[in-house]
Amino acid sequence: MAGEDAARFGGPPCSPEIAAKMPDSRLMTAPTFDGVDLIELAQRFGTPLQVYSAGDVRRRVQSLTRALHGLDALICYAVKANSSHALLKLVAALGAGADIVSGGELERSLRAGIPGERIVFSGVGKTAEEIRTALRAGVGRFNVESADELECLSGVARELGTVACAAVRINPDVDANTHAKISTGRAENKFGVSIDEARSWFAQARDFTHVALNGLHVHIGSQILSLEPFRQALQVVDGFRRELESSGHAISSIDVGGGLGVSYRAAQDSPPDVADYVAVIREALRDFHGRIVLEPGRWLVAEAGILLTRVIRIKQGSERRFLIIDAAMNDLPRPSLYGAWHDIVHVGQASGPVLAYDIVGPVCETGDTFAQARELAECKGGDLLAIKTTGAYSASMASNYNSRPLLAEVMVDGGRHALIRQRQSLDAMIADEVTTPQWISE
Ligand code: LLP
């Protein structure tokens, strides 16, 4: 989507002389995002502030839909990437369903108007209670990850007098070549089951009177920047699908998971094109005539988000120059959790020499570091910066650590803007605590 970056970031980014001397990551972001002035947004709503471009999300859903043309395909947005009500409503209005992993994500999806039959329920730890609620809501498909879960699903469905539609999540033992903490398709990972185990489930399928076991699922990890792991995983799944069909088991749907990567480091990352990704799916599943489910999360929303933050102060340490900003690891945990890189740029004009900064938040941990020795045009207190590619796994992973209220979120759309989550108040942050505990003795 690099060509569309210009559409989102309008106006002249900086003087051509300065731009010519700077690599991408030191460039300034133009002061507008999807037609809205970022400097004004920061003044109106304060910082740190998450801003999402509805236009970008819309373009991505549409381009994925176009790439899937002619296939019986359903895009089930992975809610964990960003569970904002406004974003869920946006993707739902474009026809997408949801991939959920908890009762909370089910509730959010239903409230955003996503019908149960467009929801797939994944995850290794579904409780009987969550399964019950999901069956009552008419959830279309359960991606089952263990024998115990299959029994639980069968028991709850029997109790409710219904039949659950289920798919086996296959662990294909394929290396997704991504960060170890977000790799899910190796045999040593907790996700899915081996082909051998899945084969034995299908052998007993007729005994499960309240489960229709008729689907396959695979998801090998996230932020995958090469198509080869997808190809390998789908070949394993399709080989098994053929084996099952030839022994009389009808497979009506294959869920290919999510995982397509995005660009966090403009100067270096080159994620696959979405049309090439879909071509891999088409090729691997060319003999399969049922429904194909996709669960993209990051690819749909990550690059549509930026985090606006102000410089609180500069601190010259004895060894390093620290740029202390008002966003922290509680707002955007990815750098502290995975050592993740996010491009960080000035918003609007910046002049002065390029300096190397350790960019850190106010939280009392050394891990509260967004970047080390990052080169930026000289900064001063009050400067506005944008941390890029924060639409996914940022607000949805935020916490109140250090008693920092959850930040505000704004959606922008072709020159309009709307507050979609107000900044959490201190009262709301502590509201659920019991201030005078009532001690009870047995
Ligand atoms: N389907 C399943 C079953 C998943 O577990 C996930 C992500 C997805 C779909 C969506 O994957 P995506 O298209 O977004 O790559 N917090 C980490 C990412 C964790 C991903 C967890 N599962 C990060 O910030 O990089």
Residues whose N, C-alpha, C, O or C-beta is under 5 A from the ligand:
A	BS01	LLP	A78 A81 S122 I182 H219 G221 S222 Q223 G257 G258 G259 L260 E295 P296 G297 R298 W299 R334 Y393
